[in-house]
Amino acid sequence: MAFTDSEIAEVRAAVHRQGDSDNLYKLGLIYSTGQGGSIDLVQAHMWFNLAAVRGSDAAKECRRELAEIMSKDEIAQAQRAAREWMVVKHH
């Protein structure tokens, strides 16, 4: 799935407004494929993790696949960032 720059901006805005699983999942896709710039597996894992917490089965699968190629430190960093996002942005 390819995203245009305007679609990426819309997804980011929607996540900050409401944090629904669909848009969290899309942000994970954006970061895991480098469509928003360079590939960032830590950010991708974080967004997939947040989407999975909100019930996205697709995000759970993507998170699992990423975890297979990430270091334990990278996974820990992604999980820490997800927790911080939940506290700061959407209690």
Biotite code that builds the C-alpha atoms (Angstrom):
import biotite.structure as struc

atoms = struc.array([
    struc.Atom([0.000, 0.000, 0.000], chain_id="A", res_id=1, res_name="MET", atom_name="CA", element="C"),
    struc.Atom([1.504, 3.315, -1.071], chain_id="A", res_id=2, res_name="ALA", atom_name="CA", element="C"),
    struc.Atom([0.673, 6.598, 0.617], chain_id="A", res_id=3, res_name="PHE", atom_name="CA", element="C"),
    struc.Atom([0.957, 10.076, -0.867], chain_id="A", res_id=4, res_name="THR", atom_name="CA", element="C"),
    struc.Atom([2.470, 12.891, 1.179], chain_id="A", res_id=5, res_name="ASP", atom_name="CA", element="C"),
    struc.Atom([-0.989, 14.346, 1.800], chain_id="A", res_id=6, res_name="SER", atom_name="CA", element="C"),
    struc.Atom([-2.313, 10.960, 2.938], chain_id="A", res_id=7, res_name="GLU", atom_name="CA", element="C"),
    struc.Atom([0.622, 10.604, 5.338], chain_id="A", res_id=8, res_name="ILE", atom_name="CA", element="C"),
    struc.Atom([-0.136, 14.055, 6.749], chain_id="A", res_id=9, res_name="ALA", atom_name="CA", element="C"),
    struc.Atom([-3.826, 13.130, 7.127], chain_id="A", res_id=10, res_name="GLU", atom_name="CA", element="C"),
    struc.Atom([-2.975, 9.887, 8.937], chain_id="A", res_id=11, res_name="VAL", atom_name="CA", element="C"),
    struc.Atom([-0.634, 11.682, 11.333], chain_id="A", res_id=12, res_name="ARG", atom_name="CA", element="C"),
    struc.Atom([-3.274, 14.323, 12.072], chain_id="A", res_id=13, res_name="ALA", atom_name="CA", element="C"),
    struc.Atom([-5.955, 11.669, 12.630], chain_id="A", res_id=14, res_name="ALA", atom_name="CA", element="C"),
    struc.Atom([-3.716, 9.750, 15.044], chain_id="A", res_id=15, res_name="VAL", atom_name="CA", element="C"),
    struc.Atom([-3.108, 12.861, 17.092], chain_id="A", res_id=16, res_name="HIS", atom_name="CA", element="C"),
    struc.Atom([-6.839, 13.673, 17.112], chain_id="A", res_id=17, res_name="ARG", atom_name="CA", element="C"),
    struc.Atom([-8.286, 10.282, 17.938], chain_id="A", res_id=18, res_name="GLN", atom_name="CA", element="C"),
    struc.Atom([-5.676, 7.505, 17.938], chain_id="A", res_id=19, res_name="GLY", atom_name="CA", element="C"),
    struc.Atom([-7.925, 4.906, 16.258], chain_id="A", res_id=20, res_name="ASP", atom_name="CA", element="C"),
    struc.Atom([-6.469, 1.519, 15.343], chain_id="A", res_id=21, res_name="SER", atom_name="CA", element="C"),
    struc.Atom([-6.781, 1.999, 11.560], chain_id="A", res_id=22, res_name="ASP", atom_name="CA", element="C"),
    struc.Atom([-4.689, 5.158, 11.501], chain_id="A", res_id=23, res_name="ASN", atom_name="CA", element="C"),
    struc.Atom([-2.201, 3.810, 14.051], chain_id="A", res_id=24, res_name="LEU", atom_name="CA", element="C"),
    struc.Atom([-1.781, 0.763, 11.782], chain_id="A", res_id=25, res_name="TYR", atom_name="CA", element="C"),
    struc.Atom([-1.301, 3.008, 8.737], chain_id="A", res_id=26, res_name="LYS", atom_name="CA", element="C"),
    struc.Atom([1.452, 4.920, 10.541], chain_id="A", res_id=27, res_name="LEU", atom_name="CA", element="C"),
    struc.Atom([3.129, 1.597, 11.271], chain_id="A", res_id=28, res_name="GLY", atom_name="CA", element="C"),
    struc.Atom([2.998, 0.800, 7.551], chain_id="A", res_id=29, res_name="LEU", atom_name="CA", element="C"),
    struc.Atom([4.399, 4.206, 6.672], chain_id="A", res_id=30, res_name="ILE", atom_name="CA", element="C"),
    struc.Atom([7.395, 3.793, 8.997], chain_id="A", res_id=31, res_name="TYR", atom_name="CA", element="C"),
    struc.Atom([7.991, 0.127, 8.158], chain_id="A", res_id=32, res_name="SER", atom_name="CA", element="C"),
    struc.Atom([8.172, 0.838, 4.432], chain_id="A", res_id=33, res_name="THR", atom_name="CA", element="C"),
    struc.Atom([9.930, 4.200, 4.560], chain_id="A", res_id=34, res_name="GLY", atom_name="CA", element="C"),
    struc.Atom([7.138, 6.052, 2.787], chain_id="A", res_id=35, res_name="GLN", atom_name="CA", element="C"),
    struc.Atom([7.406, 9.005, 5.154], chain_id="A", res_id=36, res_name="GLY", atom_name="CA", element="C"),
    struc.Atom([11.169, 9.250, 4.666], chain_id="A", res_id=37, res_name="GLY", atom_name="CA", element="C"),
    struc.Atom([13.483, 6.491, 5.798], chain_id="A", res_id=38, res_name="SER", atom_name="CA", element="C"),
    struc.Atom([12.484, 3.143, 7.267], chain_id="A", res_id=39, res_name="ILE", atom_name="CA", element="C"),
    struc.Atom([12.247, 3.306, 11.072], chain_id="A", res_id=40, res_name="ASP", atom_name="CA", element="C"),
    struc.Atom([11.517, -0.093, 12.571], chain_id="A", res_id=41, res_name="LEU", atom_name="CA", element="C"),
    struc.Atom([11.331, 1.241, 16.138], chain_id="A", res_id=42, res_name="VAL", atom_name="CA", element="C"),
    struc.Atom([8.645, 3.769, 15.159], chain_id="A", res_id=43, res_name="GLN", atom_name="CA", element="C"),
    struc.Atom([6.862, 1.157, 13.034], chain_id="A", res_id=44, res_name="ALA", atom_name="CA", element="C"),
    struc.Atom([6.799, -1.324, 15.934], chain_id="A", res_id=45, res_name="HIS", atom_name="CA", element="C"),
    struc.Atom([5.529, 1.400, 18.261], chain_id="A", res_id=46, res_name="MET", atom_name="CA", element="C"),
    struc.Atom([2.606, 2.315, 15.979], chain_id="A", res_id=47, res_name="TRP", atom_name="CA", element="C"),
    struc.Atom([1.769, -1.348, 15.275], chain_id="A", res_id=48, res_name="PHE", atom_name="CA", element="C"),
    struc.Atom([1.858, -2.012, 19.010], chain_id="A", res_id=49, res_name="ASN", atom_name="CA", element="C"),
    struc.Atom([-0.558, 0.850, 19.711], chain_id="A", res_id=50, res_name="LEU", atom_name="CA", element="C"),
    struc.Atom([-2.888, -0.350, 16.933], chain_id="A", res_id=51, res_name="ALA", atom_name="CA", element="C"),
    struc.Atom([-2.711, -3.918, 18.275], chain_id="A", res_id=52, res_name="ALA", atom_name="CA", element="C"),
    struc.Atom([-3.690, -2.718, 21.743], chain_id="A", res_id=53, res_name="VAL", atom_name="CA", element="C"),
    struc.Atom([-6.753, -1.155, 20.109], chain_id="A", res_id=54, res_name="ARG", atom_name="CA", element="C"),
    struc.Atom([-7.702, -4.450, 18.472], chain_id="A", res_id=55, res_name="GLY", atom_name="CA", element="C"),
    struc.Atom([-6.019, -4.505, 15.062], chain_id="A", res_id=56, res_name="SER", atom_name="CA", element="C"),
    struc.Atom([-5.174, -8.092, 14.125], chain_id="A", res_id=57, res_name="ASP", atom_name="CA", element="C"),
    struc.Atom([-3.183, -6.915, 11.093], chain_id="A", res_id=58, res_name="ALA", atom_name="CA", element="C"),
    struc.Atom([-1.056, -4.737, 13.383], chain_id="A", res_id=59, res_name="ALA", atom_name="CA", element="C"),
    struc.Atom([-0.430, -7.693, 15.701], chain_id="A", res_id=60, res_name="LYS", atom_name="CA", element="C"),
    struc.Atom([0.925, -9.683, 12.765], chain_id="A", res_id=61, res_name="GLU", atom_name="CA", element="C"),
    struc.Atom([3.097, -6.811, 11.516], chain_id="A", res_id=62, res_name="CYS", atom_name="CA", element="C"),
    struc.Atom([4.431, -6.206, 15.030], chain_id="A", res_id=63, res_name="ARG", atom_name="CA", element="C"),
    struc.Atom([5.343, -9.901, 15.317], chain_id="A", res_id=64, res_name="ARG", atom_name="CA", element="C"),
    struc.Atom([7.103, -9.863, 11.940], chain_id="A", res_id=65, res_name="GLU", atom_name="CA", element="C"),
    struc.Atom([9.103, -6.761, 12.837], chain_id="A", res_id=66, res_name="LEU", atom_name="CA", element="C"),
    struc.Atom([10.081, -8.196, 16.213], chain_id="A", res_id=67, res_name="ALA", atom_name="CA", element="C"),
    struc.Atom([11.736, -11.103, 14.394], chain_id="A", res_id=68, res_name="GLU", atom_name="CA", element="C"),
    struc.Atom([14.226, -8.763, 12.701], chain_id="A", res_id=69, res_name="ILE", atom_name="CA", element="C"),
    struc.Atom([14.695, -6.216, 15.496], chain_id="A", res_id=70, res_name="MET", atom_name="CA", element="C"),
    struc.Atom([17.145, -6.370, 18.385], chain_id="A", res_id=71, res_name="SER", atom_name="CA", element="C"),
    struc.Atom([15.874, -6.715, 21.938], chain_id="A", res_id=72, res_name="LYS", atom_name="CA", element="C"),
    struc.Atom([17.018, -3.147, 22.601], chain_id="A", res_id=73, res_name="ASP", atom_name="CA", element="C"),
    struc.Atom([15.065, -1.842, 19.607], chain_id="A", res_id=74, res_name="GLU", atom_name="CA", element="C"),
    struc.Atom([11.922, -3.672, 20.746], chain_id="A", res_id=75, res_name="ILE", atom_name="CA", element="C"),
    struc.Atom([12.328, -2.321, 24.271], chain_id="A", res_id=76, res_name="ALA", atom_name="CA", element="C"),
    struc.Atom([12.762, 1.185, 22.868], chain_id="A", res_id=77, res_name="GLN", atom_name="CA", element="C"),
    struc.Atom([9.589, 0.807, 20.751], chain_id="A", res_id=78, res_name="ALA", atom_name="CA", element="C"),
    struc.Atom([7.591, -0.518, 23.709], chain_id="A", res_id=79, res_name="GLN", atom_name="CA", element="C"),
    struc.Atom([8.805, 2.320, 25.929], chain_id="A", res_id=80, res_name="ARG", atom_name="CA", element="C"),
    struc.Atom([7.837, 4.869, 23.267], chain_id="A", res_id=81, res_name="ALA", atom_name="CA", element="C"),
    struc.Atom([4.368, 3.299, 22.920], chain_id="A", res_id=82, res_name="ALA", atom_name="CA", element="C"),
    struc.Atom([3.805, 3.479, 26.678], chain_id="A", res_id=83, res_name="ARG", atom_name="CA", element="C"),
    struc.Atom([4.951, 7.101, 26.765], chain_id="A", res_id=84, res_name="GLU", atom_name="CA", element="C"),
    struc.Atom([2.668, 7.984, 23.838], chain_id="A", res_id=85, res_name="TRP", atom_name="CA", element="C"),
    struc.Atom([-0.302, 6.428, 25.608], chain_id="A", res_id=86, res_name="MET", atom_name="CA", element="C"),
    struc.Atom([0.404, 8.383, 28.795], chain_id="A", res_id=87, res_name="VAL", atom_name="CA", element="C"),
    struc.Atom([1.152, 11.718, 27.141], chain_id="A", res_id=88, res_name="VAL", atom_name="CA", element="C"),
    struc.Atom([-1.242, 11.717, 24.199], chain_id="A", res_id=89, res_name="LYS", atom_name="CA", element="C"),
    struc.Atom([-4.192, 9.531, 25.088], chain_id="A", res_id=90, res_name="HIS", atom_name="CA", element="C"),
    struc.Atom([-4.596, 8.456, 28.684], chain_id="A", res_id=91, res_name="HIS", atom_name="CA", element="C"),
])
